[in-house]
Amino acid sequence: MPMKDTNGIISNLDQMLNSMNNINNAIGDLSQLTEQIEKWFTDKQKTYSKTENETKALQLSNIRHEGDVLEHAK
């Protein structure tokens, strides 16, 4: 194989390797971003659940107090 052809092949392989590295870096960045989004979403779900539980507790407390008020009003 002539040297010119070998250099061309090596050059093409080098370009492919650089492109693959760029793709790999982009995938790594996307994976990191995805992990951050998943963590944010999980944190929001926990906060929502906590708020929902607190709301239910307040509603039950309110019902009890309304019952007490009605009992005292008799």
C-alpha positions as a Markdown table, in Angstrom:
| # | Residue | x | y | z |
|---|---|---|---|---|
| 1 | Met | 0.0 | 0.0 | 0.0 |
| 2 | Pro | 1.5 | 3.4 | -1.0 |
| 3 | Met | 2.4 | 5.8 | 1.8 |
| 4 | Lys | -0.1 | 8.4 | 0.6 |
| 5 | Asp | -3.0 | 5.9 | 1.0 |
| 6 | Thr | -1.7 | 4.9 | 4.4 |
| 7 | Asn | -1.6 | 8.5 | 5.6 |
| 8 | Gly | -5.1 | 9.1 | 4.2 |
| 9 | Ile | -6.4 | 6.1 | 6.1 |
| 10 | Ile | -4.6 | 7.2 | 9.3 |
| 11 | Ser | -6.0 | 10.7 | 8.9 |
| 12 | Asn | -9.5 | 9.3 | 8.4 |
| 13 | Leu | -9.2 | 7.0 | 11.4 |
| 14 | Asp | -7.9 | 10.0 | 13.5 |
| 15 | Gln | -10.9 | 12.1 | 12.5 |
| 16 | Met | -13.2 | 9.2 | 13.4 |
| 17 | Leu | -11.5 | 8.8 | 16.8 |
| 18 | Asn | -11.9 | 12.5 | 17.5 |
| 19 | Ser | -15.6 | 12.4 | 16.5 |
| 20 | Met | -16.1 | 9.4 | 18.7 |
| 21 | Asn | -14.5 | 11.1 | 21.6 |
| 22 | Asn | -16.7 | 14.2 | 21.0 |
| 23 | Ile | -19.8 | 12.0 | 21.0 |
| 24 | Asn | -18.6 | 10.2 | 24.1 |
| 25 | Asn | -18.1 | 13.6 | 25.9 |
| 26 | Ala | -21.6 | 14.8 | 24.8 |
| 27 | Ile | -23.1 | 11.5 | 26.1 |
| 28 | Gly | -21.3 | 12.0 | 29.4 |
| 29 | Asp | -22.6 | 15.6 | 29.6 |
| 30 | Leu | -26.1 | 14.4 | 28.9 |
| 31 | Ser | -25.9 | 11.6 | 31.4 |
| 32 | Gln | -24.8 | 14.1 | 34.1 |
| 33 | Leu | -27.6 | 16.4 | 33.2 |
| 34 | Thr | -30.1 | 13.6 | 33.3 |
| 35 | Glu | -28.9 | 12.6 | 36.8 |
| 36 | Gln | -29.3 | 16.1 | 38.0 |
| 37 | Ile | -32.9 | 16.3 | 36.5 |
| 38 | Glu | -33.8 | 12.9 | 38.1 |
| 39 | Lys | -32.5 | 14.1 | 41.5 |
| 40 | Trp | -34.4 | 17.4 | 41.2 |
| 41 | Phe | -37.6 | 15.4 | 40.3 |
| 42 | Thr | -37.1 | 13.0 | 43.2 |
| 43 | Asp | -36.6 | 15.9 | 45.6 |
| 44 | Lys | -39.8 | 17.6 | 44.3 |
| 45 | Gln | -41.8 | 14.3 | 44.7 |
| 46 | Lys | -40.6 | 14.0 | 48.3 |
| 47 | Thr | -41.5 | 17.7 | 49.0 |
| 48 | Tyr | -44.9 | 17.2 | 47.4 |
| 49 | Ser | -45.5 | 14.0 | 49.4 |
| 50 | Lys | -44.5 | 15.8 | 52.6 |
| 51 | Thr | -46.8 | 18.8 | 51.8 |
| 52 | Glu | -49.6 | 16.5 | 50.9 |
| 53 | Asn | -49.2 | 14.6 | 54.3 |
| 54 | Glu | -49.1 | 17.9 | 56.2 |
| 55 | Thr | -52.2 | 19.1 | 54.4 |
| 56 | Lys | -54.1 | 15.9 | 55.2 |
| 57 | Ala | -53.0 | 16.2 | 58.9 |
| 58 | Leu | -54.3 | 19.8 | 59.0 |
| 59 | Gln | -57.6 | 18.7 | 57.4 |
| 60 | Leu | -58.1 | 16.0 | 60.0 |
| 61 | Ser | -57.2 | 18.4 | 62.8 |
| 62 | Asn | -59.7 | 20.9 | 61.4 |
| 63 | Ile | -62.4 | 18.3 | 61.3 |
| 64 | Arg | -61.7 | 17.4 | 64.9 |
| 65 | His | -61.8 | 21.1 | 65.9 |
| 66 | Glu | -65.1 | 21.6 | 64.0 |
| 67 | Gly | -66.5 | 18.5 | 65.9 |
| 68 | Asp | -65.3 | 20.0 | 69.2 |
| 69 | Val | -66.9 | 23.4 | 68.4 |
| 70 | Leu | -70.2 | 21.7 | 67.4 |
| 71 | Glu | -70.1 | 19.7 | 70.6 |
| 72 | His | -69.6 | 22.8 | 72.7 |
| 73 | Ala | -72.3 | 24.6 | 70.8 |
| 74 | Lys | -75.0 | 22.1 | 71.9 |
